[in-house]
Amino acid sequence: MNTPNVIPLDTTGRHDCLCLIRSRRVGPATFYRLLDEHETPAAALAALPELAAKAGVPDYVPFSHKAAYDEMAAGSAMGLRMVCVNEQDYPPALRQMPDPPPVLWMQGNMVLSKKPAIAIVGARNASSLGTRMARLLARELGEAGYSIVSGMARGIDAAAHDASLPTGTLAVQAGGIDVIYPKENTGLFAQVAKIGLCLSEQPLGLVPQARHFPQRNRIIAGLAEATLVVEGAMRSGSLITARDAADFGREVMAVPGSPLDARAAGCNALIRDGACLIRSAQDVIDALQKIAPASPVQQEQTVQPQQPPENLGRRILERLGPNAVPEDCLIRDLGLTAAQITPVLTSLELEGRILRHPGGFLAIAG
């Protein structure tokens, strides 16, 4: 797991971070692997064309310096803040998740990202009772000192944001921070941007597509001590957020509902599988107080570089399919070390032959 140190960055360093993460086929996991191998974003950028050429992509061109400067200038003109993972203003809870977003655009009250937070997520087609419950929980948890995190969607998300505006709410957007989605939340977005905090890892102006919402959900889970699902179907973004929270070692909570309501099926399943049953804000507070403090992060041992075995790329591709599998399982199945496999995975990703999914999962490219 990558937990970057907090160090001051000059303008050039911030620009290089943006260039690297915006480069084609470079996601957060590849970003950190490149830094591990080349130490600085500038060195990683310089090495990218050669790495891509070795992976069979001879015409690879990293994200242009001009485009990065243009994005930074446009954000500054809109009153936005670009924060890199190494900087003091980066949300500390987010920095503790695996492969945190290297760059965030933020707008609003930056102090809110330092407060303890609870994520409240749920159905877009929320019931009247579910919406009332989300409002009640958000308001009372806000009054108890927690920021409320959600995804600016209609339904449960919007209710949680609206109820926690007076005490502090964080909205994680699936598209660019300057793109309001859905449009019906335009008024709510303006209020959150003014007195709450809006965040996005995506480029300015990006209109969200389906693949961007799991990435947003991962950030929601990373920002919060606990993720609370108020209503959620069995196959919903809310359950993806809950799964991410569990993967990060954060608490998962759910409000039970009628077995006859499909919107409650996901919540009931979470509770069956061990999530904390929530009836009130006090249940949330009591559950968090019972959690033992996290053990200190173990210092990473220095791993000596090891030569990857011959034909490792072919062996990796043979073990991957369209359904994503955890990277650590792949490493275990191959009987090799992460140091041996990582460079080959980077080459395969730059070549476009494998895809990385949130949570450290890998799949064959379609």
C-alpha positions as CSV (number, residue, x, y, z in Angstrom):
1,M,0.0,0.0,0.0
2,N,1.3,3.4,-0.9
3,T,1.1,6.0,1.9
4,P,3.1,9.0,0.5
5,N,4.9,11.3,2.8
6,V,3.9,15.0,3.2
7,I,6.5,17.1,1.5
8,P,6.4,20.6,0.1
9,L,6.1,20.8,-3.7
10,D,7.1,23.7,-5.9
11,T,5.1,24.7,-9.0
12,T,7.2,22.5,-11.2
13,G,6.7,19.5,-8.9
14,R,2.9,19.9,-8.9
15,H,2.9,20.3,-12.7
16,D,4.9,17.1,-13.1
17,C,2.5,15.2,-10.8
18,L,-0.4,16.4,-13.0
19,C,1.4,15.5,-16.2
20,L,2.1,12.0,-15.0
21,I,-1.4,11.1,-13.7
22,R,-3.0,12.6,-16.8
23,S,-0.7,10.5,-19.2
24,R,-2.4,7.8,-21.2
25,R,-2.8,4.5,-19.3
26,V,-1.4,5.8,-16.1
27,G,-3.8,5.4,-13.2
28,P,-3.0,5.8,-9.5
29,A,-1.4,2.3,-9.1
30,T,0.9,2.8,-12.1
31,F,1.6,6.4,-10.9
32,Y,3.0,5.1,-7.6
33,R,4.9,2.2,-9.2
34,L,6.6,4.6,-11.6
35,L,7.6,6.8,-8.6
36,D,9.0,3.8,-6.8
37,E,11.1,3.0,-9.8
38,H,12.1,6.6,-10.8
39,E,11.8,8.6,-7.5
40,T,10.4,11.8,-9.0
41,P,7.4,12.6,-11.3
42,A,9.8,14.3,-13.7
43,A,12.0,11.2,-14.0
44,A,9.0,9.0,-14.4
45,L,7.7,11.2,-17.2
46,A,11.0,11.1,-19.0
47,A,11.1,7.3,-18.7
48,L,7.5,6.7,-20.0
49,P,8.2,6.7,-23.7
50,E,11.0,4.1,-23.4
51,L,8.9,2.0,-21.0
52,A,6.0,2.1,-23.5
53,A,8.3,1.3,-26.4
54,K,9.5,-1.8,-24.6
55,A,5.8,-2.7,-24.1
56,G,5.2,-2.5,-27.8
57,V,3.8,1.1,-28.0
58,P,6.5,3.0,-29.9
59,D,4.5,6.2,-30.5
60,Y,3.6,6.8,-26.8
61,V,3.6,10.5,-25.8
62,P,3.0,11.6,-22.2
63,F,0.5,14.2,-21.3
64,S,1.8,17.5,-22.6
65,H,3.3,20.2,-20.4
66,K,1.2,22.8,-22.0
67,A,-2.0,20.9,-21.4
68,A,-1.1,20.5,-17.7
69,Y,-0.3,24.2,-17.4
70,D,-3.6,25.0,-19.1
71,E,-5.6,22.8,-16.7
72,M,-3.8,24.4,-13.7
73,A,-4.4,27.9,-15.0
74,A,-8.1,27.2,-15.8
75,G,-8.7,25.8,-12.3
76,S,-7.0,28.8,-10.7
77,A,-9.1,31.2,-12.7
78,M,-12.3,29.4,-11.4
79,G,-11.1,29.7,-7.8
80,L,-10.3,26.0,-7.4
81,R,-7.4,24.4,-5.5
82,M,-5.2,21.7,-7.0
83,V,-3.7,19.5,-4.2
84,C,-1.2,16.8,-4.7
85,V,-1.0,13.7,-2.5
86,N,2.3,14.9,-0.9
87,E,1.0,18.3,0.2
88,Q,-0.3,19.4,3.6
89,D,-3.8,20.2,2.4
90,Y,-4.4,16.7,1.0
91,P,-7.1,14.9,3.1
92,P,-5.2,12.8,5.6
93,A,-7.8,10.0,5.7
94,L,-7.6,9.7,1.9
95,R,-3.8,9.4,2.1
96,Q,-4.1,6.3,4.1
97,M,-6.0,4.3,1.5
98,P,-4.2,2.1,-1.0
99,D,-3.1,4.1,-4.1
100,P,-4.8,7.4,-3.2
101,P,-5.6,9.8,-6.0
102,P,-2.3,11.6,-6.8
103,V,-4.0,14.9,-7.6
104,L,-7.3,16.4,-6.4
105,W,-9.3,19.4,-7.4
106,M,-11.0,21.0,-4.4
107,Q,-13.4,23.9,-3.9
108,G,-14.8,25.2,-0.6
109,N,-13.9,24.9,3.0
110,M,-10.6,22.9,3.0
111,V,-10.7,22.5,6.8
112,L,-13.6,20.0,6.5
113,S,-11.2,17.4,5.0
114,K,-9.3,17.3,8.3
115,K,-12.4,16.5,10.4
116,P,-13.5,12.9,11.2
117,A,-16.1,12.0,8.5
118,I,-18.9,9.5,7.9
119,A,-20.0,8.6,4.4
120,I,-23.8,8.3,3.9
121,V,-24.8,6.7,0.6
122,G,-27.8,5.1,-0.9
123,A,-30.4,4.8,-3.6
124,R,-31.0,7.4,-6.2
125,N,-34.7,6.4,-6.3
126,A,-34.9,6.6,-2.5
127,S,-38.2,6.1,-0.7
128,S,-39.7,8.9,1.4
129,L,-38.8,7.1,4.6
130,G,-35.2,6.5,3.4
131,T,-34.8,10.2,2.5
132,R,-36.1,11.2,6.0
133,M,-33.7,8.7,7.6
134,A,-30.7,10.0,5.6
135,R,-31.5,13.6,6.6
136,L,-31.9,12.7,10.3
137,L,-28.7,10.7,10.4
138,A,-26.7,13.4,8.5
139,R,-28.0,16.2,10.7
140,E,-27.4,14.4,14.0
141,L,-24.0,13.1,13.1
142,G,-23.0,16.6,11.9
143,E,-24.1,18.0,15.2
144,A,-21.9,15.3,16.9
145,G,-18.8,16.7,15.1
146,Y,-18.6,14.6,12.0
147,S,-18.4,15.8,8.4
148,I,-20.7,14.0,6.1
149,V,-19.3,12.6,2.8
150,S,-21.4,11.6,-0.2
151,G,-21.5,11.5,-4.0
152,M,-23.8,14.4,-5.0
153,A,-26.3,12.0,-6.6
154,R,-30.0,12.4,-6.4
155,G,-31.9,10.6,-3.6
156,I,-30.0,9.6,-0.4
157,D,-26.8,11.5,-1.4
158,A,-28.6,14.8,-2.0
159,A,-30.6,14.4,1.3
160,A,-27.4,13.8,3.3
161,H,-25.6,16.7,1.8
162,D,-28.5,19.1,2.3
163,A,-29.1,18.1,5.9
164,S,-25.4,18.5,6.8
165,L,-24.7,21.8,5.1
166,P,-24.7,23.7,8.5
167,T,-22.2,21.3,10.1
168,G,-20.0,20.4,7.1
169,T,-20.4,18.2,4.0
170,L,-18.0,16.9,1.4
171,A,-19.2,16.1,-2.1
172,V,-17.1,13.8,-4.3
173,Q,-17.9,14.2,-7.9
174,A,-17.6,11.5,-10.6
175,G,-16.7,14.0,-13.3
176,G,-14.7,17.2,-13.4
177,I,-15.2,19.4,-10.3
178,D,-16.7,22.1,-12.6
179,V,-19.3,19.7,-14.1
180,I,-22.6,19.5,-12.1
181,Y,-24.2,16.1,-12.3
182,P,-27.1,15.6,-12.2
183,K,-28.2,19.0,-13.3
184,E,-31.1,19.0,-10.8
185,N,-28.5,19.4,-8.0
186,T,-27.2,22.7,-9.4
187,G,-28.5,24.7,-6.4
188,L,-27.2,22.1,-3.9
189,F,-23.8,22.1,-5.6
190,A,-23.6,25.9,-5.3
191,Q,-24.2,25.7,-1.6
192,V,-21.7,22.9,-1.0
193,A,-19.0,24.7,-3.0
194,K,-19.6,27.8,-0.9
195,I,-19.7,26.4,2.7
196,G,-18.9,22.7,2.3
197,L,-16.2,21.1,0.2
198,C,-16.3,19.6,-3.3
199,L,-13.6,17.2,-4.6
200,S,-12.7,15.4,-7.8
201,E,-9.7,13.5,-9.2
202,Q,-10.9,14.0,-12.7
203,P,-9.8,16.6,-15.3
204,L,-11.7,19.8,-15.4
205,G,-14.7,19.7,-17.8
206,L,-15.0,15.9,-17.8
207,V,-18.6,14.7,-18.1
208,P,-18.9,11.6,-16.0
209,Q,-19.5,8.2,-17.6
210,A,-20.3,4.9,-16.0
211,R,-16.7,3.9,-15.4
212,H,-16.0,7.0,-13.4
213,F,-18.6,6.3,-10.6
214,P,-16.7,3.3,-9.0
215,Q,-13.6,5.6,-8.9
216,R,-15.7,8.3,-7.1
217,N,-17.1,5.7,-4.7
218,R,-13.6,4.6,-3.8
219,I,-12.7,8.2,-2.8
220,I,-16.0,8.5,-0.7
221,A,-15.0,5.3,1.2
222,G,-11.4,6.6,1.6
223,L,-12.4,9.9,3.1
224,A,-14.6,8.4,5.9
225,E,-14.1,6.5,9.1
226,A,-17.3,4.5,8.3
227,T,-19.6,4.1,5.3
228,L,-23.3,4.0,6.1
229,V,-25.7,2.7,3.5
230,V,-29.3,3.9,4.1
231,E,-31.0,2.3,1.0
232,G,-29.2,0.2,-1.6
233,A,-30.1,-2.5,-4.1
234,M,-28.1,-5.7,-4.3
235,R,-26.1,-4.5,-7.3
236,S,-25.7,-0.8,-6.7
237,G,-22.9,1.8,-6.4
238,S,-23.7,2.0,-2.7
239,L,-22.6,-1.5,-2.1
240,I,-19.4,-0.9,-4.2
241,T,-18.7,2.0,-1.7
242,A,-19.3,-0.3,1.2
243,R,-17.0,-3.0,-0.3
244,D,-14.3,-0.4,-0.8
245,A,-14.7,0.7,2.8
246,A,-14.3,-2.9,4.0
247,D,-11.2,-3.3,1.9
248,F,-9.7,-0.2,3.5
249,G,-10.4,-1.5,7.0
250,R,-13.0,1.0,7.6
251,E,-16.4,0.3,9.4
252,V,-19.4,-0.6,7.3
253,M,-22.9,0.2,8.5
254,A,-26.4,-0.2,7.1
255,V,-30.0,0.8,8.0
256,P,-32.2,-2.3,7.8
257,G,-35.4,-2.3,5.6
258,S,-38.3,-4.4,4.6
259,P,-37.4,-7.6,2.8
260,L,-40.1,-6.8,0.3
261,D,-38.4,-3.6,-0.8
262,A,-35.6,-4.1,-3.4
263,R,-34.0,-0.8,-2.2
264,A,-33.3,-2.4,1.2
265,A,-32.0,-5.7,-0.2
266,G,-28.4,-4.5,-0.3
267,C,-28.6,-3.1,3.3
268,N,-30.1,-6.3,4.7
269,A,-27.4,-8.3,2.9
270,L,-24.6,-6.1,4.4
271,I,-26.1,-6.6,7.9
272,R,-26.3,-10.4,7.3
273,D,-22.6,-10.4,6.3
274,G,-21.5,-8.5,9.4
275,A,-22.2,-4.8,8.8
276,C,-23.2,-2.8,11.9
277,L,-27.0,-2.4,12.1
278,I,-27.9,1.3,12.5
279,R,-31.2,2.6,13.9
280,S,-30.0,6.1,14.9
281,A,-27.0,8.4,14.9
282,Q,-26.2,7.2,18.4
283,D,-25.7,3.7,17.0
284,V,-23.0,5.1,14.7
285,I,-21.3,7.0,17.4
286,D,-21.3,4.0,19.8
287,A,-20.0,1.7,17.1
288,L,-17.1,4.0,16.3
289,Q,-16.2,4.4,19.9
290,K,-15.8,0.6,20.2
291,I,-13.3,0.4,17.4
292,A,-9.8,-0.2,18.6
293,P,-7.2,2.3,17.4
294,A,-5.4,1.2,14.3
295,S,-2.1,-0.5,14.8
296,P,0.9,1.6,13.7
297,V,1.8,1.3,10.1
298,Q,4.6,-1.1,9.7
299,Q,7.7,0.3,8.1
300,E,8.2,-1.0,4.6
301,Q,11.2,-3.2,4.1
302,T,13.6,-2.4,1.4
303,V,13.3,-4.9,-1.4
304,Q,16.2,-5.5,-3.7
305,P,15.3,-5.4,-7.4
306,Q,14.9,-8.9,-8.8
307,Q,15.0,-9.9,-12.5
308,P,11.6,-11.0,-13.8
309,P,11.5,-14.6,-15.1
310,E,11.4,-15.2,-18.8
311,N,7.9,-15.1,-20.5
312,L,6.4,-13.6,-17.4
313,G,4.1,-11.4,-19.5
314,R,2.7,-14.4,-21.3
315,R,2.1,-16.2,-18.0
316,I,0.3,-13.2,-16.5
317,L,-2.0,-12.8,-19.5
318,E,-2.8,-16.6,-19.4
319,R,-4.0,-16.2,-15.8
320,L,-6.1,-13.1,-16.4
321,G,-9.6,-13.0,-17.9
322,P,-12.4,-10.4,-18.4
323,N,-13.4,-10.8,-14.7
324,A,-11.1,-8.8,-12.5
325,V,-8.9,-10.6,-9.9
326,P,-6.9,-9.2,-7.0
327,E,-3.3,-8.5,-7.8
328,D,-2.0,-10.1,-4.7
329,C,-3.8,-13.4,-5.7
330,L,-2.0,-13.2,-9.1
331,I,1.3,-12.7,-7.4
332,R,0.6,-15.6,-5.0
333,D,-0.5,-17.9,-7.9
334,L,2.7,-17.2,-9.9
335,G,4.8,-17.9,-6.9
336,L,6.9,-14.7,-7.4
337,T,7.5,-11.5,-5.6
338,A,5.8,-8.2,-6.2
339,A,9.2,-6.7,-7.1
340,Q,9.5,-9.2,-10.0
341,I,5.9,-8.8,-11.3
342,T,5.4,-5.1,-10.9
343,P,7.5,-3.9,-13.9
344,V,5.9,-6.4,-16.2
345,L,2.4,-5.3,-15.1
346,T,3.4,-1.7,-15.8
347,S,4.5,-2.7,-19.3
348,L,1.3,-4.6,-20.0
349,E,-0.8,-1.7,-18.8
350,L,1.0,0.8,-21.0
351,E,0.7,-1.6,-23.9
352,G,-3.1,-1.6,-23.3
353,R,-3.2,-5.4,-22.7
354,I,-4.5,-5.3,-19.1
355,L,-6.8,-3.0,-17.2
356,R,-6.5,-2.0,-13.6
357,H,-9.7,-1.7,-11.5
358,P,-10.2,0.1,-8.2
359,G,-9.1,-1.8,-5.1
360,G,-6.0,-3.5,-6.7
361,F,-7.9,-5.7,-9.2
362,L,-6.6,-6.7,-12.7
363,A,-8.4,-7.9,-15.8
364,I,-7.5,-8.6,-19.4
365,A,-8.2,-5.7,-21.7
366,G,-11.3,-6.3,-24.0
